[in-house]
Amino acid sequence: MFEPLRPIPPGRRTALGVLFFVLFIAAWAGATFGGLVKPLFLADPLKTLNAGISLFAEFGFLGDVAMTIWRVVGGFAIAAVVAVPLGIAMGAFKPVEAFFEPFISFARYLPASAFIPLLILWAGIGEAQKLALIFIGSFFQIVLMVAVTVGATRMDLVEAAYTLGADRTGIVRRVILPGAAPAIAETLRLVLGWAWTYVIVAELIGASSGIGHMIMDSQRLLDTGQMIFGIFVIGVIGLISDFLFKSLNERLFPWNFGR
């Protein structure tokens, strides 16, 4: 059963994934219902579920969820549209890489949250500030990861294309991009997960809507049930988006997934 890199059937994979969640919730219930943790610090599963129902039924939480999703998708899409072409250019052409890489390598280590005071000063507390924060947090990561992926293109394929008469544009379109496209799509899937952390940070400060705003309001009221439910919703939405992204990648690039 436990053999390195040996795949397992989809049904077993799903069952093992569900089993972990069952055990996690069981441990959570045991710690809270058993009195090991005070309700002030950790709400039990039933209280958390009731808090979630109340959020949707009485406090318009669906609007907060929709606003957060819009911010993530908007900021991430802007970052991807700019970063992917730049990453491809850096990976394919070494002079471009030499020009941009030092600054991008420097900038990607700067925590996006550190820009919040400046972004509030420059853009206020509206949507532009939150989209800009997601852009900053996603852009530099995407650029470097795409550049590394494109730069790993096999040179024997490039040389063979030159031998067959391809020019520089043809090398990029017919050799580099088809080979790197599946890995670029996976890069976008991974960075989308990081974008969720940035939007919540943005909503914790200077926001009047969104999941992060709800969590901060719940913290002021010491309502751990609502806080945990908000975190749970983020995880569920992220998991759904990850599955959708992965399914799309499998349809676009079936050869990369063993189909």
C-alpha positions as CSV (number, residue, x, y, z in Angstrom):
1,M,0.0,0.0,0.0
2,F,2.8,2.5,1.0
3,E,5.1,2.4,-2.1
4,P,6.9,5.6,-3.2
5,L,5.2,7.5,-6.0
6,R,2.7,4.6,-6.6
7,P,-0.7,6.1,-7.5
8,I,-3.9,5.1,-5.7
9,P,-7.4,4.7,-7.1
10,P,-9.5,8.0,-7.1
11,G,-12.1,6.4,-4.8
12,R,-9.5,5.6,-2.2
13,R,-7.9,9.0,-2.5
14,T,-11.3,10.6,-1.9
15,A,-12.0,8.4,1.1
16,L,-8.7,9.1,2.7
17,G,-9.2,12.9,2.3
18,V,-12.7,12.7,3.8
19,L,-11.4,10.5,6.6
20,F,-9.0,13.2,7.7
21,F,-11.8,15.8,7.9
22,V,-13.9,13.4,10.0
23,L,-11.0,12.7,12.4
24,F,-10.3,16.5,12.6
25,I,-13.9,17.4,13.5
26,A,-14.0,14.5,16.0
27,A,-10.9,15.8,17.7
28,W,-12.3,19.3,17.7
29,A,-15.6,18.0,19.2
30,G,-13.8,16.0,21.8
31,A,-11.7,18.9,22.9
32,T,-14.7,21.3,23.2
33,F,-17.5,19.1,24.4
34,G,-15.1,17.4,26.8
35,G,-14.2,20.7,28.4
36,L,-10.5,20.6,27.5
37,V,-10.8,24.0,25.9
38,K,-13.0,26.8,27.2
39,P,-15.8,28.1,24.9
40,L,-14.3,31.6,25.1
41,F,-11.2,30.4,23.2
42,L,-12.8,27.7,20.9
43,A,-16.4,27.2,20.0
44,D,-17.7,23.7,19.6
45,P,-18.8,22.4,16.2
46,L,-22.5,22.8,16.8
47,K,-22.1,26.4,18.1
48,T,-19.9,27.2,15.0
49,L,-22.6,25.7,12.7
50,N,-25.3,27.8,14.4
51,A,-23.2,30.9,14.1
52,G,-22.8,30.3,10.4
53,I,-26.5,29.8,9.9
54,S,-27.1,33.1,11.8
55,L,-24.6,34.9,9.7
56,F,-26.3,33.9,6.4
57,A,-29.8,34.3,7.7
58,E,-29.6,37.5,9.7
59,F,-26.4,39.4,8.8
60,G,-26.1,39.1,5.0
61,F,-22.9,37.1,5.1
62,L,-23.5,36.0,1.5
63,G,-22.8,39.5,0.4
64,D,-19.5,39.5,2.3
65,V,-18.5,36.2,0.7
66,A,-19.3,37.5,-2.8
67,M,-17.3,40.6,-2.2
68,T,-14.3,38.7,-1.0
69,I,-14.4,36.4,-4.0
70,W,-14.7,39.3,-6.4
71,R,-11.6,40.9,-4.8
72,V,-9.6,37.7,-5.1
73,V,-10.5,37.1,-8.7
74,G,-10.0,40.7,-9.7
75,G,-6.7,41.2,-8.1
76,F,-5.3,37.8,-9.2
77,A,-6.5,38.2,-12.8
78,I,-4.8,41.6,-13.1
79,A,-1.6,40.2,-11.7
80,A,-1.7,37.1,-14.0
81,V,-2.4,39.1,-17.1
82,V,0.7,41.2,-16.5
83,A,3.0,38.6,-14.9
84,V,2.6,35.7,-17.2
85,P,3.9,37.5,-20.4
86,L,6.7,39.0,-18.4
87,G,7.7,35.7,-17.0
88,I,7.6,34.1,-20.4
89,A,9.9,36.8,-21.8
90,M,12.3,36.4,-18.9
91,G,12.5,32.7,-19.2
92,A,12.9,32.7,-23.0
93,F,15.3,35.6,-23.4
94,K,18.3,35.9,-21.0
95,P,18.8,39.7,-21.5
96,V,15.3,40.3,-20.3
97,E,15.9,38.0,-17.4
98,A,19.1,39.8,-16.5
99,F,17.3,43.1,-16.6
100,F,14.3,42.2,-14.5
101,E,15.3,39.4,-12.2
102,P,17.3,41.3,-9.6
103,F,14.5,43.7,-8.8
104,I,11.7,41.0,-8.9
105,S,13.8,38.7,-6.7
106,F,14.2,41.6,-4.3
107,A,10.5,42.6,-4.4
108,R,9.1,39.1,-3.9
109,Y,10.6,39.0,-0.4
110,L,8.8,42.1,0.7
111,P,5.7,41.2,2.7
112,A,2.5,42.4,0.9
113,S,0.9,43.3,4.3
114,A,3.7,45.9,4.8
115,F,2.3,47.9,1.9
116,I,-1.1,48.3,3.5
117,P,-0.4,51.7,5.2
118,L,1.1,53.1,1.9
119,L,-1.8,51.7,-0.2
120,I,-4.3,53.3,2.1
121,L,-2.5,56.6,1.8
122,W,-2.3,56.3,-2.0
123,A,-5.6,54.7,-2.8
124,G,-7.7,55.1,0.3
125,I,-9.7,52.2,1.8
126,G,-11.8,51.4,-1.2
127,E,-11.5,48.5,-3.6
128,A,-8.4,49.8,-5.4
129,Q,-6.4,49.4,-2.2
130,K,-7.4,45.8,-1.8
131,L,-6.9,44.9,-5.4
132,A,-3.5,46.5,-5.3
133,L,-2.5,44.4,-2.3
134,I,-3.5,41.2,-4.0
135,F,-1.7,42.3,-7.1
136,I,1.5,43.0,-5.1
137,G,1.3,39.7,-3.3
138,S,0.7,37.6,-6.5
139,F,2.6,39.4,-9.3
140,F,6.2,38.9,-8.3
141,Q,5.6,35.2,-7.4
142,I,4.0,34.5,-10.7
143,V,6.7,36.2,-12.7
144,L,9.6,34.2,-11.2
145,M,7.8,30.9,-11.2
146,V,6.8,31.3,-14.8
147,A,10.3,32.4,-15.7
148,V,11.8,29.3,-14.1
149,T,9.3,27.0,-15.8
150,V,10.0,28.5,-19.3
151,G,13.7,28.6,-18.7
152,A,13.6,24.8,-18.1
153,T,12.6,24.1,-21.7
154,R,14.8,21.3,-23.2
155,M,17.5,22.8,-25.4
156,D,17.5,19.8,-27.7
157,L,13.9,20.6,-28.7
158,V,14.9,24.2,-29.3
159,E,17.9,23.2,-31.4
160,A,15.8,20.7,-33.4
161,A,13.3,23.5,-34.1
162,Y,16.1,25.7,-35.4
163,T,17.3,22.9,-37.6
164,L,13.9,22.6,-39.1
165,G,13.9,26.3,-39.9
166,A,12.0,27.9,-37.0
167,D,12.8,31.5,-36.1
168,R,12.8,33.1,-32.6
169,T,9.0,33.7,-32.7
170,G,8.4,30.2,-33.9
171,I,10.6,28.8,-31.1
172,V,8.5,30.6,-28.5
173,R,5.1,29.8,-30.0
174,R,5.7,26.2,-31.1
175,V,8.3,24.9,-28.6
176,I,8.5,26.9,-25.4
177,L,4.8,27.8,-24.8
178,P,3.3,24.3,-25.6
179,G,5.9,22.7,-23.3
180,A,5.6,25.2,-20.5
181,A,1.8,25.8,-20.6
182,P,0.8,23.0,-18.2
183,A,3.3,24.0,-15.5
184,I,2.3,27.7,-16.0
185,A,-1.3,26.7,-15.3
186,E,-0.3,24.8,-12.2
187,T,1.7,27.9,-11.1
188,L,-1.4,30.0,-11.4
189,R,-3.4,27.5,-9.4
190,L,-0.9,27.6,-6.5
191,V,-0.6,31.4,-6.4
192,L,-4.4,31.7,-6.4
193,G,-4.3,30.0,-3.0
194,W,-1.8,32.7,-1.8
195,A,-4.1,35.4,-3.1
196,W,-6.7,34.4,-0.5
197,T,-4.3,35.1,2.3
198,Y,-3.7,38.6,1.0
199,V,-7.3,39.5,0.6
200,I,-8.1,38.5,4.2
201,V,-5.2,40.7,5.4
202,A,-6.6,43.6,3.3
203,E,-10.0,43.1,4.8
204,L,-8.9,43.1,8.3
205,I,-7.8,46.7,8.0
206,G,-9.9,49.5,6.6
207,A,-12.8,47.4,5.2
208,S,-16.5,47.6,5.7
209,S,-17.4,44.3,4.0
210,G,-15.9,40.9,3.2
211,I,-15.1,37.8,5.2
212,G,-12.0,39.3,6.8
213,H,-14.2,42.3,8.0
214,M,-16.7,39.8,9.5
215,I,-13.9,38.0,11.3
216,M,-12.5,41.2,12.8
217,D,-16.0,42.2,14.0
218,S,-16.5,38.8,15.6
219,Q,-13.1,39.1,17.4
220,R,-14.3,42.4,19.0
221,L,-17.4,40.5,20.2
222,L,-15.4,37.5,21.3
223,D,-17.6,35.3,19.1
224,T,-15.2,32.4,18.3
225,G,-18.0,30.6,16.5
226,Q,-18.4,33.2,13.9
227,M,-14.6,33.6,13.5
228,I,-14.1,29.8,13.0
229,F,-17.0,29.7,10.6
230,G,-15.5,32.5,8.5
231,I,-12.2,30.7,8.4
232,F,-14.0,27.5,7.4
233,V,-15.8,29.3,4.6
234,I,-12.5,30.6,3.2
235,G,-11.1,27.1,3.2
236,V,-14.2,25.7,1.5
237,I,-14.2,28.3,-1.2
238,G,-10.4,27.9,-1.7
239,L,-10.8,24.1,-1.9
240,I,-13.6,24.4,-4.5
241,S,-11.6,26.9,-6.6
242,D,-8.6,24.6,-6.4
243,F,-10.5,21.6,-7.7
244,L,-12.1,23.7,-10.5
245,F,-8.7,25.1,-11.5
246,K,-7.2,21.6,-11.5
247,S,-10.1,20.2,-13.5
248,L,-9.7,22.9,-16.0
249,N,-6.0,22.2,-16.3
250,E,-6.6,18.5,-16.8
251,R,-9.0,19.3,-19.6
252,L,-6.7,21.8,-21.3
253,F,-3.5,19.7,-20.9
254,P,-4.6,16.0,-20.6
255,W,-1.2,14.8,-21.7
256,N,0.4,16.3,-18.5
257,F,-1.9,14.3,-16.2
258,G,-1.4,10.8,-17.8
259,R,-4.7,10.8,-19.8
